[in-house]
Amino acid sequence: MVDKDASEALEQHIQEVKAEQQHLADAGSVYDAQVKDFMQAKSEQADRLVTNLENRIASQSKKLQDVTTAKPNAISALWRGNQWREQYGREQRRMHELEVRLSRVKMLQASTRRLERMAEAKLRREQKELTARRDAQLHEERERLFKEKTLNISQDKTRQRPGRGRSLRREQ
């Protein structure tokens, strides 16, 4: 009797472990798929950003050329010289900022490891809530099974010894 109960308990424990392993495998494949999707989205986002920055740089280059061609001559430089220098300086700084941003984005794009770390960090933040919820569900399920198991064991003990207890005392 004890061997049968022990083997059933062991079998049930093995099934629980297998179910948890299956859940972990499923969660791992879902997580890997999410990382892949997120990496693809980040890559596309970086490509769009590069394209936009290149367009802005082309536009800024045109503005800078326009400012250069509008350089005042010697006579008009007396009253417009300072204004032109300030405008030219602003346009050059803007061009430099755009070029720096573009180089940073290209470096980031070349460093896929950094993109992967960013993707994994974001998914971990999002997954914490989901995995915690799943762990709580598994814990509640284990507690419920344990309570059912202990209740069944106590019921089995009362079934094994019928007729003992108060009813025997009354008959005597």
Rosetta blueprint (number, residue, H / E / L):
1 M L
2 V H
3 D H
4 K H
5 D H
6 A H
7 S H
8 E H
9 A H
10 L H
11 E H
12 Q H
13 H H
14 I H
15 Q H
16 E H
17 V H
18 K H
19 A H
20 E H
21 Q H
22 Q H
23 H H
24 L H
25 A H
26 D H
27 A H
28 G H
29 S H
30 V H
31 Y H
32 D H
33 A H
34 Q H
35 V H
36 K H
37 D H
38 F H
39 M H
40 Q H
41 A H
42 K H
43 S H
44 E H
45 Q H
46 A H
47 D H
48 R H
49 L H
50 V H
51 T H
52 N H
53 L H
54 E H
55 N H
56 R H
57 I H
58 A H
59 S H
60 Q H
61 S H
62 K H
63 K H
64 L H
65 Q H
66 D H
67 V H
68 T H
69 T H
70 A L
71 K L
72 P L
73 N L
74 A L
75 I L
76 S L
77 A H
78 L H
79 W H
80 R H
81 G H
82 N H
83 Q H
84 W H
85 R H
86 E H
87 Q H
88 Y H
89 G H
90 R H
91 E H
92 Q H
93 R H
94 R H
95 M H
96 H H
97 E H
98 L H
99 E H
100 V H
101 R H
102 L H
103 S H
104 R H
105 V H
106 K H
107 M H
108 L H
109 Q H
110 A H
111 S L
112 T H
113 R H
114 R H
115 L H
116 E H
117 R H
118 M H
119 A H
120 E H
121 A H
122 K H
123 L H
124 R H
125 R H
126 E H
127 Q H
128 K H
129 E H
130 L H
131 T H
132 A H
133 R H
134 R H
135 D H
136 A H
137 Q H
138 L H
139 H H
140 E H
141 E H
142 R H
143 E H
144 R H
145 L H
146 F H
147 K H
148 E H
149 K H
150 T H
151 L H
152 N H
153 I H
154 S H
155 Q H
156 D H
157 K H
158 T H
159 R H
160 Q H
161 R L
162 P L
163 G L
164 R L
165 G L
166 R H
167 S H
168 L H
169 R H
170 R H
171 E H
172 Q L
